[in-house]
Amino acid sequence: MRQAALERRIRELQLRVRTAREELAILVEQIESLAEDAEEARVRWLVAETPSAQKESSDAHRHLDLAQRAAAVLRVEIDQCVADRDRYLHELPVSARK
């Protein structure tokens, strides 16, 4: 790959890493809140033992699970982008590395 193309791809990957990390930070905060909500709903279900409390608990846990899966996907994406970026950096001539 030409040096200019490598540099452009490295910048693109770095931008995606930065954006994904920001998204992940927000998602982690949301997960903390969703975990609290899910635990509260679980306790309400245990106390009330009603179908509506059970549904609320189930819904809260499903939302938490979805957010955790999204965070896992972002972590994998970040790791892959960092690995690709590092590989491209090693392909750059030493004089071009900043």
Protein Blocks (a to p, Z undefined) as FASTA:
>chain_A
ZZklmmmmmmmmmmmmmmmmmmmmmmmmmmmmmmmmmmmmmmmmmmnopaklmmmmmmmm
mmmmmmmmmmmmmmmmmmmmmmmmmmmmmmpcfklpZZ
